[in-house]
Amino acid sequence: MRHRKRSKRQRKIDRGMSDHHILPVSRGGTKTVRIHIKIHQKYHALFSNLTPDEIAEYLVFTFWDGYVPQIWRIEQ
Ligand SMILES: [Zn+2]
């Protein structure tokens, strides 16, 4: 496959960006999102390799004394 050289604009966008696995690879994750490397490092400094569900639980019980944000509540 022929690789096209990235445009100056695309190189600027890519600079400082990194791929973050939504679910850690060690936990079976494959999907990634592009986030700035500095934010990425801070995310992992705070949450290590927790899954999104584990992070939500950590936030609720460590910082919010059991309060679950409305947006996370599932209508029954
Ligand atoms: Zn990551």
N, CA, C, O and the ligand as a Tripos MOL2 file, in Angstrom:
@<TRIPOS>MOLECULE
protein
  305   303    77     0     0
PROTEIN
NO_CHARGES

@<TRIPOS>ATOM
      1 N           0.8390   -1.1870    0.0000 N.3       1 MET1
      2 CA          0.0000    0.0000    0.0000 C.3       1 MET1
      3 C           0.8820    1.2470    0.0000 C.2       1 MET1
      4 O           1.8840    1.3170    0.7110 O.2       1 MET1
      5 N           0.4940    2.2110   -0.7990 N.am      2 ARG2
      6 CA          1.2520    3.4610   -0.8800 C.3       2 ARG2
      7 C           0.8820    4.3610    0.2930 C.2       2 ARG2
      8 O          -0.2950    4.5630    0.5930 O.2       2 ARG2
      9 N           1.8960    4.8900    0.9440 N.am      3 HIS3
     10 CA          1.6390    5.7970    2.0620 C.3       3 HIS3
     11 C           1.7820    7.2320    1.5920 C.2       3 HIS3
     12 O           2.8080    7.6170    1.0320 O.2       3 HIS3
     13 N           0.7670    7.9980    1.8210 N.am      4 ARG4
     14 CA          0.7910    9.4160    1.4730 C.3       4 ARG4
     15 C           1.4460   10.1940    2.6160 C.2       4 ARG4
     16 O           1.1660    9.9510    3.7900 O.2       4 ARG4
     17 N           2.3150   11.1240    2.2530 N.am      5 LYS5
     18 CA          2.9530   11.9650    3.2780 C.3       5 LYS5
     19 C           1.8870   12.8170    3.9580 C.2       5 LYS5
     20 O           1.0240   13.4000    3.3030 O.2       5 LYS5
     21 N           1.9660   12.8750    5.2680 N.am      6 ARG6
     22 CA          0.9800   13.6600    6.0150 C.3       6 ARG6
     23 C           1.1640   15.1510    5.7440 C.2       6 ARG6
     24 O           2.2860   15.6280    5.5700 O.2       6 ARG6
     25 N           0.0740   15.8630    5.7120 N.am      7 SER7
     26 CA          0.1160   17.3010    5.4710 C.3       7 SER7
     27 C           0.7030   18.0120    6.6880 C.2       7 SER7
     28 O           0.7620   17.4470    7.7800 O.2       7 SER7
     29 N           1.1340   19.2530    6.4880 N.am      8 LYS8
     30 CA          1.6750   20.0500    7.5950 C.3       8 LYS8
     31 C           0.6230   20.1770    8.7000 C.2       8 LYS8
     32 O           0.9350   20.0880    9.8880 O.2       8 LYS8
     33 N          -0.6230   20.3850    8.2830 N.am      9 ARG9
     34 CA         -1.7200   20.4950    9.2510 C.3       9 ARG9
     35 C          -1.8790   19.2060   10.0520 C.2       9 ARG9
     36 O          -2.0500   19.2370   11.2700 O.2       9 ARG9
     37 N          -1.8190   18.0550    9.3440 N.am     10 GLN10
     38 CA         -1.9890   16.7710   10.0150 C.3      10 GLN10
     39 C          -0.8420   16.5100   10.9820 C.2      10 GLN10
     40 O          -1.0610   15.9800   12.0720 O.2      10 GLN10
     41 N           0.3990   16.8810   10.5920 N.am     11 ARG11
     42 CA          1.5440   16.6850   11.4890 C.3      11 ARG11
     43 C           1.3780   17.5180   12.7570 C.2      11 ARG11
     44 O           1.7260   17.0750   13.8510 O.2      11 ARG11
     45 N           0.8370   18.7390   12.5990 N.am     12 LYS12
     46 CA          0.6270   19.6030   13.7590 C.3      12 LYS12
     47 C          -0.4150   18.9860   14.6950 C.2      12 LYS12
     48 O          -0.2660   19.0190   15.9160 O.2      12 LYS12
     49 N          -1.4710   18.4230   14.1020 N.am     13 ILE13
     50 CA         -2.5180   17.7800   14.9000 C.3      13 ILE13
     51 C          -1.9400   16.5810   15.6470 C.2      13 ILE13
     52 O          -2.2330   16.3630   16.8230 O.2      13 ILE13
     53 N          -1.1010   15.7980   14.9320 N.am     14 ASP14
     54 CA         -0.5510   14.5880   15.5390 C.3      14 ASP14
     55 C           0.4910   14.8870   16.6120 C.2      14 ASP14
     56 O           0.6640   14.0940   17.5380 O.2      14 ASP14
     57 N           1.1740   15.9990   16.5060 N.am     15 ARG15
     58 CA          2.2350   16.3370   17.4420 C.3      15 ARG15
     59 C           1.6730   16.4100   18.8620 C.2      15 ARG15
     60 O           0.6910   17.1050   19.1250 O.2      15 ARG15
     61 N           2.3040   15.6930   19.7490 N.am     16 GLY16
     62 CA          1.8830   15.7400   21.1310 C.3      16 GLY16
     63 C           0.6860   14.8630   21.4550 C.2      16 GLY16
     64 O           0.2000   14.8610   22.5850 O.2      16 GLY16
     65 N           0.2140   14.1240   20.4730 N.am     17 MET17
     66 CA         -0.9530   13.2740   20.7040 C.3      17 MET17
     67 C          -0.5050   11.8360   20.9110 C.2      17 MET17
     68 O           0.5810   11.4440   20.4830 O.2      17 MET17
     69 N          -1.3400   11.0650   21.5620 N.am     18 SER18
     70 CA         -1.0290    9.6530   21.7890 C.3      18 SER18
     71 C          -2.3240    8.8500   21.7960 C.2      18 SER18
     72 O          -3.4150    9.3850   21.9970 O.2      18 SER18
     73 N          -2.1670    7.5630   21.5730 N.am     19 ASP19
     74 CA         -3.3280    6.6640   21.5600 C.3      19 ASP19
     75 C          -3.5630    6.1140   22.9620 C.2      19 ASP19
     76 O          -2.6590    5.5630   23.5890 O.2      19 ASP19
     77 N          -4.7740    6.2730   23.4320 N.am     20 HIS20
     78 CA         -5.1550    5.7430   24.7370 C.3      20 HIS20
     79 C          -6.1620    4.6130   24.5200 C.2      20 HIS20
     80 O          -7.1540    4.7820   23.8110 O.2      20 HIS20
     81 N          -5.8970    3.4680   25.1320 N.am     21 HIS21
     82 CA         -6.8330    2.3500   25.0670 C.3      21 HIS21
     83 C          -7.9330    2.5810   26.1080 C.2      21 HIS21
     84 O          -7.6560    2.7280   27.2990 O.2      21 HIS21
     85 N          -9.1640    2.6100   25.6450 N.am     22 ILE22
     86 CA        -10.3000    2.8490   26.5480 C.3      22 ILE22
     87 C         -10.3340    1.7590   27.6150 C.2      22 ILE22
     88 O         -10.4960    2.0440   28.8010 O.2      22 ILE22
     89 N         -10.1810    0.5190   27.1860 N.am     23 LEU23
     90 CA        -10.0260   -0.6200   28.0900 C.3      23 LEU23
     91 C          -8.5690   -1.0540   27.9470 C.2      23 LEU23
     92 O          -8.1250   -1.2930   26.8250 O.2      23 LEU23
     93 N          -7.8030   -1.1680   29.0440 N.am     24 PRO24
     94 CA         -6.3960   -1.5330   28.9210 C.3      24 PRO24
     95 C          -6.1900   -2.8020   28.0850 C.2      24 PRO24
     96 O          -6.9840   -3.7400   28.1550 O.2      24 PRO24
     97 N          -5.1180   -2.8120   27.2990 N.am     25 VAL25
     98 CA         -4.8010   -3.9810   26.4670 C.3      25 VAL25
     99 C          -4.7000   -5.2290   27.3270 C.2      25 VAL25
    100 O          -5.1460   -6.3070   26.9320 O.2      25 VAL25
    101 N          -4.1050   -5.0730   28.5170 N.am     26 SER26
    102 CA         -3.9470   -6.2220   29.4180 C.3      26 SER26
    103 C          -5.2840   -6.7750   29.8940 C.2      26 SER26
    104 O          -5.3490   -7.8740   30.4440 O.2      26 SER26
    105 N          -6.3590   -6.0000   29.6770 N.am     27 ARG27
    106 CA         -7.6990   -6.4250   30.0870 C.3      27 ARG27
    107 C          -8.5580   -6.7160   28.8650 C.2      27 ARG27
    108 O          -9.7810   -6.8100   28.9710 O.2      27 ARG27
    109 N          -7.9150   -6.8600   27.6930 N.am     28 GLY28
    110 CA         -8.6480   -7.2300   26.4900 C.3      28 GLY28
    111 C          -9.0730   -6.0680   25.6060 C.2      28 GLY28
    112 O          -9.8000   -6.2730   24.6340 O.2      28 GLY28
    113 N          -8.6320   -4.8420   25.9240 N.am     29 GLY29
    114 CA         -9.0310   -3.6800   25.1520 C.3      29 GLY29
    115 C          -8.3410   -3.5950   23.8010 C.2      29 GLY29
    116 O          -7.1790   -3.9720   23.6560 O.2      29 GLY29
    117 N          -9.0800   -3.0910   22.8090 N.am     30 THR30
    118 CA         -8.5230   -2.8860   21.4750 C.3      30 THR30
    119 C          -8.8140   -1.4810   20.9590 C.2      30 THR30
    120 O          -8.0440   -0.9540   20.1560 O.2      30 THR30
    121 N          -9.9090   -0.8630   21.4020 N.am     31 LYS31
    122 CA        -10.3120    0.4380   20.8830 C.3      31 LYS31
    123 C          -9.4870    1.5540   21.5220 C.2      31 LYS31
    124 O          -9.2310    1.5430   22.7260 O.2      31 LYS31
    125 N          -9.0730    2.5230   20.6890 N.am     32 THR32
    126 CA         -8.2780    3.6360   21.1990 C.3      32 THR32
    127 C          -8.9180    4.9730   20.8670 C.2      32 THR32
    128 O          -9.7440    5.0840   19.9610 O.2      32 THR32
    129 N          -8.5200    5.9740   21.6190 N.am     33 VAL33
    130 CA         -8.8600    7.3720   21.3220 C.3      33 VAL33
    131 C          -7.5590    8.1650   21.3440 C.2      33 VAL33
    132 O          -6.6270    7.8130   22.0670 O.2      33 VAL33
    133 N          -7.4930    9.2480   20.5430 N.am     34 ARG34
    134 CA         -6.2930   10.0930   20.5110 C.3      34 ARG34
    135 C          -6.4680   11.1960   21.5400 C.2      34 ARG34
    136 O          -7.4360   11.9550   21.5000 O.2      34 ARG34
    137 N          -5.5130   11.2730   22.4650 N.am     35 ILE35
    138 CA         -5.5490   12.3500   23.4570 C.3      35 ILE35
    139 C          -4.1550   12.9390   23.5990 C.2      35 ILE35
    140 O          -3.1610   12.2840   23.2830 O.2      35 ILE35
    141 N          -4.0830   14.1660   24.0720 N.am     36 HIS36
    142 CA         -2.7990   14.8250   24.2410 C.3      36 HIS36
    143 C          -1.9570   14.0600   25.2610 C.2      36 HIS36
    144 O          -2.4630   13.6090   26.2890 O.2      36 HIS36
    145 N          -0.6790   13.9230   24.9620 N.am     37 ILE37
    146 CA          0.2110   13.1060   25.8030 C.3      37 ILE37
    147 C           0.2390   13.5710   27.2560 C.2      37 ILE37
    148 O           0.3140   12.7410   28.1630 O.2      37 ILE37
    149 N           0.1790   14.8730   27.4930 N.am     38 LYS38
    150 CA          0.2450   15.3640   28.8830 C.3      38 LYS38
    151 C          -1.0180   14.9960   29.6570 C.2      38 LYS38
    152 O          -0.9510   14.6360   30.8330 O.2      38 LYS38
    153 N          -2.1620   15.0890   28.9950 N.am     39 ILE39
    154 CA         -3.4160   14.6720   29.6320 C.3      39 ILE39
    155 C          -3.3950   13.1630   29.8530 C.2      39 ILE39
    156 O          -3.8460   12.6670   30.8860 O.2      39 ILE39
    157 N          -2.8610   12.4370   28.8580 N.am     40 HIS40
    158 CA         -2.7800   10.9810   28.9250 C.3      40 HIS40
    159 C          -1.9510   10.5460   30.1420 C.2      40 HIS40
    160 O          -2.3490    9.6450   30.8800 O.2      40 HIS40
    161 N          -0.8130   11.1830   30.3390 N.am     41 GLN41
    162 CA          0.0530   10.8400   31.4800 C.3      41 GLN41
    163 C          -0.6550   11.1220   32.8070 C.2      41 GLN41
    164 O          -0.5540   10.3340   33.7480 O.2      41 GLN41
    165 N          -1.3570   12.2260   32.8780 N.am     42 LYS42
    166 CA         -2.0620   12.5750   34.1160 C.3      42 LYS42
    167 C          -3.1960   11.5970   34.3980 C.2      42 LYS42
    168 O          -3.4410   11.2250   35.5460 O.2      42 LYS42
    169 N          -3.8810   11.1890   33.3380 N.am     43 TYR43
    170 CA         -4.9690   10.2080   33.4630 C.3      43 TYR43
    171 C          -4.4240    8.9340   34.1140 C.2      43 TYR43
    172 O          -5.0030    8.4280   35.0750 O.2      43 TYR43
    173 N          -3.2980    8.4130   33.5840 N.am     44 HIS44
    174 CA         -2.7680    7.1580   34.1130 C.3      44 HIS44
    175 C          -2.1070    7.3350   35.4780 C.2      44 HIS44
    176 O          -2.0660    6.3940   36.2700 O.2      44 HIS44
    177 N          -1.5850    8.5400   35.7620 N.am     45 ALA45
    178 CA         -1.0450    8.7930   37.1030 C.3      45 ALA45
    179 C          -2.1700    8.7010   38.1290 C.2      45 ALA45
    180 O          -1.9600    8.2190   39.2420 O.2      45 ALA45
    181 N          -3.3450    9.1560   37.7610 N.am     46 LEU46
    182 CA         -4.4860    9.1500   38.6670 C.3      46 LEU46
    183 C          -5.2130    7.8010   38.6890 C.2      46 LEU46
    184 O          -5.5890    7.3070   39.7530 O.2      46 LEU46
    185 N          -5.4050    7.2160   37.5130 N.am     47 PHE47
    186 CA         -6.2420    6.0150   37.4170 C.3      47 PHE47
    187 C          -5.4920    4.7270   37.0610 C.2      47 PHE47
    188 O          -6.1120    3.6720   36.9250 O.2      47 PHE47
    189 N          -4.1670    4.8030   36.9110 N.am     48 SER48
    190 CA         -3.3670    3.6260   36.5590 C.3      48 SER48
    191 C          -3.9850    2.9330   35.3380 C.2      48 SER48
    192 O          -4.2490    3.5840   34.3270 O.2      48 SER48
    193 N          -4.2150    1.6250   35.4270 N.am     49 ASN49
    194 CA         -4.8360    0.9070   34.3120 C.3      49 ASN49
    195 C          -6.2210    0.3880   34.6770 C.2      49 ASN49
    196 O          -6.6110   -0.7090   34.2800 O.2      49 ASN49
    197 N          -6.9500    1.1860   35.4350 N.am     50 LEU50
    198 CA         -8.3220    0.8020   35.7800 C.3      50 LEU50
    199 C          -9.2020    0.8730   34.5420 C.2      50 LEU50
    200 O          -8.9250    1.6300   33.6120 O.2      50 LEU50
    201 N         -10.2640    0.0780   34.5400 N.am     51 THR51
    202 CA        -11.2540    0.1530   33.4660 C.3      51 THR51
    203 C         -12.1600    1.3630   33.7360 C.2      51 THR51
    204 O         -12.1760    1.8770   34.8550 O.2      51 THR51
    205 N         -12.9110    1.8210   32.7340 N.am     52 PRO52
    206 CA        -13.8420    2.9360   32.9740 C.3      52 PRO52
    207 C         -14.8040    2.6470   34.1260 C.2      52 PRO52
    208 O         -15.0870    3.5410   34.9240 O.2      52 PRO52
    209 N         -15.3020    1.4390   34.2270 N.am     53 ASP53
    210 CA        -16.2210    1.0870   35.3170 C.3      53 ASP53
    211 C         -15.5250    1.1590   36.6750 C.2      53 ASP53
    212 O         -16.1090    1.6190   37.6560 O.2      53 ASP53
    213 N         -14.2720    0.6990   36.7250 N.am     54 GLU54
    214 CA        -13.5200    0.7630   37.9840 C.3      54 GLU54
    215 C         -13.2230    2.2090   38.3630 C.2      54 GLU54
    216 O         -13.2320    2.5560   39.5440 O.2      54 GLU54
    217 N         -12.9610    3.0520   37.3680 N.am     55 ILE55
    218 CA        -12.7110    4.4730   37.6280 C.3      55 ILE55
    219 C         -13.9700    5.1210   38.1930 C.2      55 ILE55
    220 O         -13.9000    5.8850   39.1560 O.2      55 ILE55
    221 N         -15.1100    4.8200   37.6010 N.am     56 ALA56
    222 CA        -16.3660    5.3920   38.0930 C.3      56 ALA56
    223 C         -16.5830    4.9950   39.5520 C.2      56 ALA56
    224 O         -16.9390    5.8340   40.3790 O.2      56 ALA56
    225 N         -16.3720    3.7300   39.8630 N.am     57 GLU57
    226 CA        -16.5330    3.2440   41.2330 C.3      57 GLU57
    227 C         -15.5340    3.9320   42.1690 C.2      57 GLU57
    228 O         -15.8830    4.3150   43.2860 O.2      57 GLU57
    229 N         -14.3040    4.0830   41.7100 N.am     58 TYR58
    230 CA        -13.2600    4.7550   42.5000 C.3      58 TYR58
    231 C         -13.6630    6.1980   42.8020 C.2      58 TYR58
    232 O         -13.5230    6.6540   43.9370 O.2      58 TYR58
    233 N         -14.1570    6.9130   41.8070 N.am     59 LEU59
    234 CA        -14.5680    8.3040   41.9990 C.3      59 LEU59
    235 C         -15.7400    8.3970   42.9770 C.2      59 LEU59
    236 O         -15.7380    9.2270   43.8860 O.2      59 LEU59
    237 N         -16.7350    7.5380   42.7790 N.am     60 VAL60
    238 CA        -17.9410    7.5810   43.6180 C.3      60 VAL60
    239 C         -17.5940    7.3360   45.0850 C.2      60 VAL60
    240 O         -18.0750    8.0580   45.9580 O.2      60 VAL60
    241 N         -16.7690    6.3300   45.3680 N.am     61 PHE61
    242 CA        -16.5380    5.9630   46.7650 C.3      61 PHE61
    243 C         -15.3320    6.6440   47.3940 C.2      61 PHE61
    244 O         -15.2440    6.7180   48.6200 O.2      61 PHE61
    245 N         -14.3930    7.1480   46.5830 N.am     62 THR62
    246 CA        -13.2090    7.8060   47.1460 C.3      62 THR62
    247 C         -13.4100    9.3080   47.2880 C.2      62 THR62
    248 O         -12.9930    9.9120   48.2760 O.2      62 THR62
    249 N         -14.0550    9.9030   46.2870 N.am     63 PHE63
    250 CA        -14.1670   11.3610   46.2760 C.3      63 PHE63
    251 C         -15.5690   11.8850   46.5780 C.2      63 PHE63
    252 O         -15.7180   13.0040   47.0690 O.2      63 PHE63
    253 N         -16.5990   11.0840   46.2870 N.am     64 TRP64
    254 CA        -17.9590   11.6100   46.3230 C.3      64 TRP64
    255 C         -18.8310   10.9600   47.3900 C.2      64 TRP64
    256 O         -20.0440   11.1680   47.3920 O.2      64 TRP64
    257 N         -18.2500   10.1810   48.2950 N.am     65 ASP65
    258 CA        -18.9760    9.5890   49.4120 C.3      65 ASP65
    259 C         -20.2590    8.8740   48.9710 C.2      65 ASP65
    260 O         -21.3020    8.9980   49.6120 O.2      65 ASP65
    261 N         -20.1640    8.1330   47.8770 N.am     66 GLY66
    262 CA        -21.3010    7.3400   47.4050 C.3      66 GLY66
    263 C         -22.2430    8.0580   46.4560 C.2      66 GLY66
    264 O         -23.1620    7.4380   45.9200 O.2      66 GLY66
    265 N         -22.0380    9.3530   46.2360 N.am     67 TYR67
    266 CA        -22.9100   10.0810   45.3110 C.3      67 TYR67
    267 C         -22.6540    9.6030   43.8790 C.2      67 TYR67
    268 O         -21.5140    9.5850   43.4140 O.2      67 TYR67
    269 N         -23.7180    9.2220   43.1970 N.am     68 VAL68
    270 CA        -23.6210    8.7960   41.7990 C.3      68 VAL68
    271 C         -24.2360    9.8920   40.9330 C.2      68 VAL68
    272 O         -25.4170   10.2020   41.0910 O.2      68 VAL68
    273 N         -23.4640   10.4840   40.0210 N.am     69 PRO69
    274 CA        -24.0090   11.5470   39.1660 C.3      69 PRO69
    275 C         -25.2440   11.0720   38.4050 C.2      69 PRO69
    276 O         -25.3320    9.9200   37.9820 O.2      69 PRO69
    277 N         -26.1770   11.9730   38.2460 N.am     70 GLN70
    278 CA        -27.4500   11.6670   37.5550 C.3      70 GLN70
    279 C         -27.2060   11.0070   36.1970 C.2      70 GLN70
    280 O         -27.9100   10.0670   35.8280 O.2      70 GLN70
    281 N         -26.2230   11.4900   35.4640 N.am     71 ILE71
    282 CA        -25.9960   10.9840   34.1060 C.3      71 ILE71
    283 C         -25.5770    9.5060   34.1120 C.2      71 ILE71
    284 O         -25.7190    8.8190   33.1010 O.2      71 ILE71
    285 N         -25.0620    9.0190   35.2480 N.am     72 TRP72
    286 CA        -24.6390    7.6240   35.3450 C.3      72 TRP72
    287 C         -25.7630    6.7090   35.8430 C.2      72 TRP72
    288 O         -25.6310    5.4850   35.7990 O.2      72 TRP72
    289 N         -26.8450    7.2870   36.3080 N.am     73 ARG73
    290 CA        -27.9230    6.4630   36.8640 C.3      73 ARG73
    291 C         -28.7320    5.8570   35.7430 C.2      73 ARG73
    292 O         -29.1070    6.5330   34.7840 O.2      73 ARG73
    293 N         -28.9960    4.5690   35.8790 N.am     74 ILE74
    294 CA        -29.7450    3.8340   34.8610 C.3      74 ILE74
    295 C         -31.2210    3.8310   35.2580 C.2      74 ILE74
    296 O         -31.5890    3.4380   36.3650 O.2      74 ILE74
    297 N         -32.0480    4.2800   34.3220 N.am     75 GLU75
    298 CA        -33.5000    4.2590   34.5520 C.3      75 GLU75
    299 C         -33.9650    2.8090   34.5320 C.2      75 GLU75
    300 O         -33.6150    2.0530   33.6270 O.2      75 GLU75
    301 N         -34.7470    2.4270   35.5200 N.am     76 GLN76
    302 CA        -35.2700    1.0480   35.5770 C.3      76 GLN76
    303 C         -36.6700    1.0010   35.0070 C.2      76 GLN76
    304 O         -37.2830   -0.0650   34.9640 O.2      76 GLN76
    305 ZN         -3.7880    5.2580   28.0760 Zn       77 ZN77
@<TRIPOS>BOND
     1     1     2 1
     2     2     3 1
     3     3     4 2
     4     3     5 am
     5     5     6 1
     6     6     7 1
     7     7     8 2
     8     7     9 am
     9     9    10 1
    10    10    11 1
    11    11    12 2
    12    11    13 am
    13    13    14 1
    14    14    15 1
    15    15    16 2
    16    15    17 am
    17    17    18 1
    18    18    19 1
    19    19    20 2
    20    19    21 am
    21    21    22 1
    22    22    23 1
    23    23    24 2
    24    23    25 am
    25    25    26 1
    26    26    27 1
    27    27    28 2
    28    27    29 am
    29    29    30 1
    30    30    31 1
    31    31    32 2
    32    31    33 am
    33    33    34 1
    34    34    35 1
    35    35    36 2
    36    35    37 am
    37    37    38 1
    38    38    39 1
    39    39    40 2
    40    39    41 am
    41    41    42 1
    42    42    43 1
    43    43    44 2
    44    43    45 am
    45    45    46 1
    46    46    47 1
    47    47    48 2
    48    47    49 am
    49    49    50 1
    50    50    51 1
    51    51    52 2
    52    51    53 am
    53    53    54 1
    54    54    55 1
    55    55    56 2
    56    55    57 am
    57    57    58 1
    58    58    59 1
    59    59    60 2
    60    59    61 am
    61    61    62 1
    62    62    63 1
    63    63    64 2
    64    63    65 am
    65    65    66 1
    66    66    67 1
    67    67    68 2
    68    67    69 am
    69    69    70 1
    70    70    71 1
    71    71    72 2
    72    71    73 am
    73    73    74 1
    74    74    75 1
    75    75    76 2
    76    75    77 am
    77    77    78 1
    78    78    79 1
    79    79    80 2
    80    79    81 am
    81    81    82 1
    82    82    83 1
    83    83    84 2
    84    83    85 am
    85    85    86 1
    86    86    87 1
    87    87    88 2
    88    87    89 am
    89    89    90 1
    90    90    91 1
    91    91    92 2
    92    91    93 am
    93    93    94 1
    94    94    95 1
    95    95    96 2
    96    95    97 am
    97    97    98 1
    98    98    99 1
    99    99   100 2
   100    99   101 am
   101   101   102 1
   102   102   103 1
   103   103   104 2
   104   103   105 am
   105   105   106 1
   106   106   107 1
   107   107   108 2
   108   107   109 am
   109   109   110 1
   110   110   111 1
   111   111   112 2
   112   111   113 am
   113   113   114 1
   114   114   115 1
   115   115   116 2
   116   115   117 am
   117   117   118 1
   118   118   119 1
   119   119   120 2
   120   119   121 am
   121   121   122 1
   122   122   123 1
   123   123   124 2
   124   123   125 am
   125   125   126 1
   126   126   127 1
   127   127   128 2
   128   127   129 am
   129   129   130 1
   130   130   131 1
   131   131   132 2
   132   131   133 am
   133   133   134 1
   134   134   135 1
   135   135   136 2
   136   135   137 am
   137   137   138 1
   138   138   139 1
   139   139   140 2
   140   139   141 am
   141   141   142 1
   142   142   143 1
   143   143   144 2
   144   143   145 am
   145   145   146 1
   146   146   147 1
   147   147   148 2
   148   147   149 am
   149   149   150 1
   150   150   151 1
   151   151   152 2
   152   151   153 am
   153   153   154 1
   154   154   155 1
   155   155   156 2
   156   155   157 am
   157   157   158 1
   158   158   159 1
   159   159   160 2
   160   159   161 am
   161   161   162 1
   162   162   163 1
   163   163   164 2
   164   163   165 am
   165   165   166 1
   166   166   167 1
   167   167   168 2
   168   167   169 am
   169   169   170 1
   170   170   171 1
   171   171   172 2
   172   171   173 am
   173   173   174 1
   174   174   175 1
   175   175   176 2
   176   175   177 am
   177   177   178 1
   178   178   179 1
   179   179   180 2
   180   179   181 am
   181   181   182 1
   182   182   183 1
   183   183   184 2
   184   183   185 am
   185   185   186 1
   186   186   187 1
   187   187   188 2
   188   187   189 am
   189   189   190 1
   190   190   191 1
   191   191   192 2
   192   191   193 am
   193   193   194 1
   194   194   195 1
   195   195   196 2
   196   195   197 am
   197   197   198 1
   198   198   199 1
   199   199   200 2
   200   199   201 am
   201   201   202 1
   202   202   203 1
   203   203   204 2
   204   203   205 am
   205   205   206 1
   206   206   207 1
   207   207   208 2
   208   207   209 am
   209   209   210 1
   210   210   211 1
   211   211   212 2
   212   211   213 am
   213   213   214 1
   214   214   215 1
   215   215   216 2
   216   215   217 am
   217   217   218 1
   218   218   219 1
   219   219   220 2
   220   219   221 am
   221   221   222 1
   222   222   223 1
   223   223   224 2
   224   223   225 am
   225   225   226 1
   226   226   227 1
   227   227   228 2
   228   227   229 am
   229   229   230 1
   230   230   231 1
   231   231   232 2
   232   231   233 am
   233   233   234 1
   234   234   235 1
   235   235   236 2
   236   235   237 am
   237   237   238 1
   238   238   239 1
   239   239   240 2
   240   239   241 am
   241   241   242 1
   242   242   243 1
   243   243   244 2
   244   243   245 am
   245   245   246 1
   246   246   247 1
   247   247   248 2
   248   247   249 am
   249   249   250 1
   250   250   251 1
   251   251   252 2
   252   251   253 am
   253   253   254 1
   254   254   255 1
   255   255   256 2
   256   255   257 am
   257   257   258 1
   258   258   259 1
   259   259   260 2
   260   259   261 am
   261   261   262 1
   262   262   263 1
   263   263   264 2
   264   263   265 am
   265   265   266 1
   266   266   267 1
   267   267   268 2
   268   267   269 am
   269   269   270 1
   270   270   271 1
   271   271   272 2
   272   271   273 am
   273   273   274 1
   274   274   275 1
   275   275   276 2
   276   275   277 am
   277   277   278 1
   278   278   279 1
   279   279   280 2
   280   279   281 am
   281   281   282 1
   282   282   283 1
   283   283   284 2
   284   283   285 am
   285   285   286 1
   286   286   287 1
   287   287   288 2
   288   287   289 am
   289   289   290 1
   290   290   291 1
   291   291   292 2
   292   291   293 am
   293   293   294 1
   294   294   295 1
   295   295   296 2
   296   295   297 am
   297   297   298 1
   298   298   299 1
   299   299   300 2
   300   299   301 am
   301   301   302 1
   302   302   303 1
   303   303   304 2
@<TRIPOS>SUBSTRUCTURE
     1 MET1         2 RESIDUE 1 A MET
     2 ARG2         6 RESIDUE 1 A ARG
     3 HIS3        10 RESIDUE 1 A HIS
     4 ARG4        14 RESIDUE 1 A ARG
     5 LYS5        18 RESIDUE 1 A LYS
     6 ARG6        22 RESIDUE 1 A ARG
     7 SER7        26 RESIDUE 1 A SER
     8 LYS8        30 RESIDUE 1 A LYS
     9 ARG9        34 RESIDUE 1 A ARG
    10 GLN10       38 RESIDUE 1 A GLN
    11 ARG11       42 RESIDUE 1 A ARG
    12 LYS12       46 RESIDUE 1 A LYS
    13 ILE13       50 RESIDUE 1 A ILE
    14 ASP14       54 RESIDUE 1 A ASP
    15 ARG15       58 RESIDUE 1 A ARG
    16 GLY16       62 RESIDUE 1 A GLY
    17 MET17       66 RESIDUE 1 A MET
    18 SER18       70 RESIDUE 1 A SER
    19 ASP19       74 RESIDUE 1 A ASP
    20 HIS20       78 RESIDUE 1 A HIS
    21 HIS21       82 RESIDUE 1 A HIS
    22 ILE22       86 RESIDUE 1 A ILE
    23 LEU23       90 RESIDUE 1 A LEU
    24 PRO24       94 RESIDUE 1 A PRO
    25 VAL25       98 RESIDUE 1 A VAL
    26 SER26      102 RESIDUE 1 A SER
    27 ARG27      106 RESIDUE 1 A ARG
    28 GLY28      110 RESIDUE 1 A GLY
    29 GLY29      114 RESIDUE 1 A GLY
    30 THR30      118 RESIDUE 1 A THR
    31 LYS31      122 RESIDUE 1 A LYS
    32 THR32      126 RESIDUE 1 A THR
    33 VAL33      130 RESIDUE 1 A VAL
    34 ARG34      134 RESIDUE 1 A ARG
    35 ILE35      138 RESIDUE 1 A ILE
    36 HIS36      142 RESIDUE 1 A HIS
    37 ILE37      146 RESIDUE 1 A ILE
    38 LYS38      150 RESIDUE 1 A LYS
    39 ILE39      154 RESIDUE 1 A ILE
    40 HIS40      158 RESIDUE 1 A HIS
    41 GLN41      162 RESIDUE 1 A GLN
    42 LYS42      166 RESIDUE 1 A LYS
    43 TYR43      170 RESIDUE 1 A TYR
    44 HIS44      174 RESIDUE 1 A HIS
    45 ALA45      178 RESIDUE 1 A ALA
    46 LEU46      182 RESIDUE 1 A LEU
    47 PHE47      186 RESIDUE 1 A PHE
    48 SER48      190 RESIDUE 1 A SER
    49 ASN49      194 RESIDUE 1 A ASN
    50 LEU50      198 RESIDUE 1 A LEU
    51 THR51      202 RESIDUE 1 A THR
    52 PRO52      206 RESIDUE 1 A PRO
    53 ASP53      210 RESIDUE 1 A ASP
    54 GLU54      214 RESIDUE 1 A GLU
    55 ILE55      218 RESIDUE 1 A ILE
    56 ALA56      222 RESIDUE 1 A ALA
    57 GLU57      226 RESIDUE 1 A GLU
    58 TYR58      230 RESIDUE 1 A TYR
    59 LEU59      234 RESIDUE 1 A LEU
    60 VAL60      238 RESIDUE 1 A VAL
    61 PHE61      242 RESIDUE 1 A PHE
    62 THR62      246 RESIDUE 1 A THR
    63 PHE63      250 RESIDUE 1 A PHE
    64 TRP64      254 RESIDUE 1 A TRP
    65 ASP65      258 RESIDUE 1 A ASP
    66 GLY66      262 RESIDUE 1 A GLY
    67 TYR67      266 RESIDUE 1 A TYR
    68 VAL68      270 RESIDUE 1 A VAL
    69 PRO69      274 RESIDUE 1 A PRO
    70 GLN70      278 RESIDUE 1 A GLN
    71 ILE71      282 RESIDUE 1 A ILE
    72 TRP72      286 RESIDUE 1 A TRP
    73 ARG73      290 RESIDUE 1 A ARG
    74 ILE74      294 RESIDUE 1 A ILE
    75 GLU75      298 RESIDUE 1 A GLU
    76 GLN76      302 RESIDUE 1 A GLN
    77 ZN77       305 GROUP 0 **** ****
